[in-house]
Amino acid sequence: MKPGRAVASFDSASTFLRVLAQHLHGKGSPALGLGPAARTTSRVLPVVNKLPGGVREALYTWSGWSEAVPKDRVGDVDAEAIAAWAAGQYPRRRYPAVLIGSSSGAVAHLAAPAGVPWLPQTFLVPVRHRRLDPDEPKTAMADLEPGGTVLVVDCAERWPTTTIGPRELFQHGAVGDATPEEYAHGGERVAEFLAAQGAARSTWDAPAADADSPEAEWGFDRALLGDLVGLCRSAGWALDRLSFPRADALSGPVADLYRSWYTDQGIPANRLLVSCFAVIDAHLPLARGLVPYWTLFGTCAARDTLEEYLGHAEAYDEIHLGLFAHGTHSIGYARIGDWDRVLRHARCRGAYCGVDPGVYPQDFASNGRFHRAAAALPPTEPLPSLAPWPWVRDRLRASRSTAIGYRPDAAA
C-alpha cells in the first residue's frame, strides 16, 4: 500500500508536513495543501456549503471514512515506507537543523523562517469499521549538515489510555474542549451533545483507563530519544530539546519570534494572521510580511489561549482570522460571537480570512478560501528574508515565555 494512501490527508501531522514542505519548495498551500487535489477541492467545497446542514455533516463524516484503510489491509501498512515518504516531501539538500517530534502548526511556523524541515513522530492511519457505534467506544478497542542540530519538539500533552497489548493502546477521546473526565464519566455537556446527536444514551461506554500516555496526535513519546541520542553522537550532530505543555502553547512565542525578526529588518510587525488546525499556510506569512499565530481548533479553550496572548502582546493594527470548519457543533466549540470578540483586539482592522460567519462551523468552503484571502493581503515593503538557524535557536533559548523550555544538549 502506498504511504500517501495509508496516511490520513486531514491529520495534523500530514497537513503540517505538506505546508512546510511546500514552503521549502517556495510555494504556498491552497486548499489545505492538498497539492494536485487542491483545484478540485476548491471547486467542490462551495457546492457543499449550499447543502442542508444535516447533509453537510454526513458528508464530513463520510470524507473521513472514505480515506480510511480497510480493516483487512492494516497489515499492508509499511511504517518504514511512510517515514521515507515523509522525508521525501522536502527538497533534497543539506540543512543546518531538522525538527523531529510532536505535531503542531506552531512548529511548522517555527521551521519556516529558517527554511528547515520538520519530521513528525506520528501519523494518523484511519481504519474502517462499518458496524462501530461512535457512542460505544469500548467496542472499538533527511540529511543534516555536518555539525547540524536535531531539535526535538516535545509536547507534554498526555491522555488516559487502556492497554491492549505490547505497544498497543486505546485512547478514548482526544484534545479539544471536552475533558478526559467528561469522556470517561460524562456530564451535563456530554448529555446535551449526545441528545442533540440523537444518541440513545447520555454518556459514552468508555473502557477503563489503566495508564497515562502521550496524547496520540499531539504528545511526544520519549522512547524516541534513545535512538536520537545514539544517532546524533555517531554523526556529530547537536541534539537539543524544545518543550511545551500543549500544542498551541508554542504559538505565542513563535509569533513573538516573527515580530522580533521583522523588527530587526526594519519591517512592520503589526499584522497578525491567525490560522486554525489544518487551515494553515507556512509560506504566506513570510511572503506577505504577516505574523503567524496558530490555534489548535475552533474551541473555547483555543480561543481563550489566543485571547490570553493578545492581552499580553503589543497590540496589532490588523488581525486576520481563519477558522477550520470541523463540520459539527461539538462540545465546547467557540461560536462566531466568541471569535468576534477576538477580532476586537485589533487597533485598526479585525476581519475574518475566508470565513462565512453565517454558516460556520459547517462553512467547508472556508477551508479553501483561507489561502486566497490571505494571499490577497498586500505585502510589506520590504519582504522579510529567511532567518539564519542560529538566530532562531538563540531566540528560543533566550525566550522569557513560561510556556516553553529550550534545553541544549538533550542527550546530557
Solvent accessible surface area in square Angstrom, and as a share of the most:
residue,aa,sasa,rsa
1,M,57,0.25
2,K,163,0.69
3,P,30,0.19
4,G,42,0.40
5,R,99,0.36
6,A,2,0.01
7,V,7,0.04
8,A,2,0.02
9,S,37,0.24
10,F,77,0.32
11,D,7,0.04
12,S,0,0.00
13,A,2,0.02
14,S,2,0.01
15,T,0,0.00
16,F,0,0.00
17,L,0,0.00
18,R,36,0.13
19,V,0,0.00
20,L,0,0.00
21,A,4,0.03
22,Q,35,0.16
23,H,15,0.07
24,L,14,0.07
25,H,97,0.43
26,G,51,0.49
27,K,127,0.54
28,G,17,0.16
29,S,3,0.02
30,P,55,0.35
31,A,1,0.01
32,L,7,0.04
33,G,0,0.00
34,L,32,0.16
35,G,35,0.34
36,P,140,0.88
37,A,52,0.40
38,A,9,0.07
39,R,183,0.67
40,T,71,0.41
41,T,25,0.14
42,S,30,0.19
43,R,149,0.54
44,V,73,0.42
45,L,29,0.14
46,P,52,0.33
47,V,95,0.55
48,V,19,0.11
49,N,23,0.12
50,K,174,0.74
51,L,61,0.30
52,P,88,0.55
53,G,26,0.25
54,G,59,0.57
55,V,67,0.38
56,R,28,0.10
57,E,48,0.22
58,A,62,0.48
59,L,66,0.33
60,Y,80,0.31
61,T,93,0.54
62,W,146,0.51
63,S,39,0.25
64,G,38,0.36
65,W,87,0.30
66,S,35,0.23
67,E,34,0.15
68,A,4,0.03
69,V,0,0.00
70,P,38,0.24
71,K,120,0.51
72,D,128,0.66
73,R,101,0.37
74,V,65,0.38
75,G,78,0.75
76,D,68,0.35
77,V,38,0.22
78,D,72,0.37
79,A,78,0.61
80,E,139,0.62
81,A,32,0.25
82,I,14,0.07
83,A,59,0.46
84,A,69,0.53
85,W,65,0.23
86,A,4,0.03
87,A,30,0.23
88,G,59,0.56
89,Q,56,0.25
90,Y,7,0.03
91,P,20,0.13
92,R,232,0.85
93,R,117,0.43
94,R,143,0.52
95,Y,4,0.01
96,P,47,0.29
97,A,0,0.00
98,V,8,0.05
99,L,0,0.00
100,I,27,0.13
101,G,1,0.01
102,S,2,0.01
103,S,4,0.03
104,S,0,0.00
105,G,0,0.00
106,A,1,0.01
107,V,0,0.00
108,A,0,0.00
109,H,4,0.02
110,L,0,0.00
111,A,0,0.00
112,A,0,0.00
113,P,1,0.01
114,A,13,0.10
115,G,11,0.10
116,V,0,0.00
117,P,2,0.01
118,W,0,0.00
119,L,32,0.16
120,P,16,0.10
121,Q,50,0.22
122,T,55,0.32
123,F,45,0.19
124,L,89,0.44
125,V,43,0.25
126,P,26,0.16
127,V,68,0.39
128,R,53,0.19
129,H,72,0.32
130,R,184,0.67
131,R,199,0.73
132,L,66,0.33
133,D,62,0.32
134,P,108,0.68
135,D,27,0.14
136,E,52,0.23
137,P,11,0.07
138,K,93,0.39
139,T,85,0.49
140,A,33,0.25
141,M,97,0.43
142,A,58,0.45
143,D,92,0.47
144,L,7,0.04
145,E,66,0.29
146,P,108,0.68
147,G,57,0.55
148,G,6,0.06
149,T,9,0.05
150,V,3,0.01
151,L,0,0.00
152,V,0,0.00
153,V,0,0.00
154,D,1,0.01
155,C,1,0.01
156,A,53,0.41
157,E,34,0.15
158,R,117,0.43
159,W,13,0.04
160,P,50,0.32
161,T,4,0.03
162,T,18,0.10
163,T,72,0.42
164,I,70,0.35
165,G,20,0.19
166,P,134,0.84
167,R,251,0.91
168,E,89,0.40
169,L,92,0.46
170,F,28,0.12
171,Q,38,0.17
172,H,30,0.13
173,G,22,0.21
174,A,41,0.31
175,V,21,0.12
176,G,27,0.26
177,D,28,0.14
178,A,9,0.07
179,T,55,0.32
180,P,38,0.24
181,E,111,0.50
182,E,27,0.12
183,Y,43,0.16
184,A,49,0.38
185,H,145,0.65
186,G,13,0.12
187,G,37,0.35
188,E,134,0.60
189,R,88,0.32
190,V,0,0.00
191,A,33,0.26
192,E,106,0.48
193,F,44,0.19
194,L,1,0.00
195,A,74,0.57
196,A,83,0.64
197,Q,84,0.37
198,G,66,0.64
199,A,26,0.20
200,A,115,0.89
201,R,84,0.31
202,S,64,0.41
203,T,52,0.30
204,W,27,0.10
205,D,42,0.22
206,A,22,0.17
207,P,16,0.10
208,A,88,0.68
209,A,59,0.46
210,D,95,0.49
211,A,42,0.32
212,D,80,0.41
213,S,9,0.06
214,P,37,0.23
215,E,2,0.01
216,A,64,0.49
217,E,47,0.21
218,W,2,0.01
219,G,6,0.06
220,F,7,0.03
221,D,66,0.34
222,R,127,0.46
223,A,83,0.64
224,L,48,0.24
225,L,23,0.12
226,G,53,0.51
227,D,109,0.56
228,L,10,0.05
229,V,28,0.16
230,G,41,0.39
231,L,91,0.45
232,C,4,0.02
233,R,168,0.61
234,S,95,0.61
235,A,44,0.34
236,G,50,0.48
237,W,54,0.19
238,A,46,0.36
239,L,7,0.03
240,D,3,0.02
241,R,25,0.09
242,L,0,0.00
243,S,38,0.25
244,F,4,0.02
245,P,59,0.37
246,R,100,0.36
247,A,2,0.01
248,D,7,0.04
249,A,7,0.06
250,L,0,0.00
251,S,1,0.01
252,G,9,0.09
253,P,19,0.12
254,V,2,0.01
255,A,0,0.00
256,D,62,0.32
257,L,7,0.03
258,Y,1,0.00
259,R,32,0.12
260,S,24,0.16
261,W,28,0.10
262,Y,0,0.00
263,T,91,0.53
264,D,95,0.49
265,Q,56,0.25
266,G,61,0.59
267,I,6,0.03
268,P,68,0.43
269,A,15,0.12
270,N,45,0.23
271,R,22,0.08
272,L,0,0.00
273,L,5,0.03
274,V,0,0.00
275,S,3,0.02
276,C,0,0.00
277,F,17,0.07
278,A,0,0.00
279,V,2,0.01
280,I,3,0.01
281,D,2,0.01
282,A,0,0.00
283,H,43,0.19
284,L,10,0.05
285,P,1,0.00
286,L,13,0.06
287,A,22,0.17
288,R,57,0.21
289,G,1,0.01
290,L,0,0.00
291,V,0,0.00
292,P,2,0.01
293,Y,3,0.01
294,W,1,0.00
295,T,2,0.01
296,L,13,0.07
297,F,39,0.16
298,G,3,0.03
299,T,13,0.08
300,C,37,0.22
301,A,49,0.38
302,A,3,0.02
303,R,23,0.08
304,D,67,0.35
305,T,27,0.16
306,L,0,0.00
307,E,28,0.13
308,E,113,0.50
309,Y,24,0.09
310,L,15,0.07
311,G,57,0.55
312,H,153,0.68
313,A,23,0.18
314,E,123,0.55
315,A,38,0.29
316,Y,2,0.01
317,D,32,0.16
318,E,41,0.18
319,I,1,0.00
320,H,4,0.02
321,L,0,0.00
322,G,0,0.00
323,L,2,0.01
324,F,12,0.05
325,A,0,0.00
326,H,33,0.15
327,G,0,0.00
328,T,30,0.17
329,H,94,0.42
330,S,33,0.21
331,I,21,0.10
332,G,18,0.17
333,Y,16,0.06
334,A,0,0.00
335,R,147,0.54
336,I,31,0.16
337,G,48,0.46
338,D,34,0.18
339,W,0,0.00
340,D,47,0.25
341,R,101,0.37
342,V,0,0.00
343,L,18,0.09
344,R,170,0.62
345,H,68,0.30
346,A,17,0.13
347,R,140,0.51
348,C,104,0.62
349,R,121,0.44
350,G,34,0.33
351,A,22,0.17
352,Y,45,0.17
353,C,5,0.03
354,G,15,0.14
355,V,16,0.09
356,D,60,0.31
357,P,59,0.37
358,G,70,0.68
359,V,47,0.27
360,Y,19,0.07
361,P,2,0.01
362,Q,15,0.07
363,D,0,0.00
364,F,10,0.04
365,A,2,0.02
366,S,2,0.01
367,N,12,0.06
368,G,3,0.03
369,R,63,0.23
370,F,6,0.03
371,H,32,0.14
372,R,119,0.44
373,A,36,0.28
374,A,0,0.00
375,A,29,0.22
376,A,83,0.64
377,L,17,0.09
378,P,86,0.54
379,P,63,0.40
380,T,14,0.08
381,E,142,0.64
382,P,79,0.50
383,L,90,0.45
384,P,16,0.10
385,S,61,0.40
386,L,101,0.50
387,A,2,0.02
388,P,74,0.47
389,W,9,0.03
390,P,63,0.40
391,W,51,0.18
392,V,0,0.00
393,R,57,0.21
394,D,67,0.35
395,R,98,0.36
396,L,6,0.03
397,R,109,0.40
398,A,72,0.56
399,S,43,0.28
400,R,235,0.86
401,S,40,0.26
402,T,145,0.84
403,A,31,0.24
404,I,21,0.11
405,G,35,0.34
406,Y,30,0.11
407,R,107,0.39
408,P,65,0.41
409,D,78,0.40
410,A,9,0.07
411,A,27,0.21
412,A,91,0.70
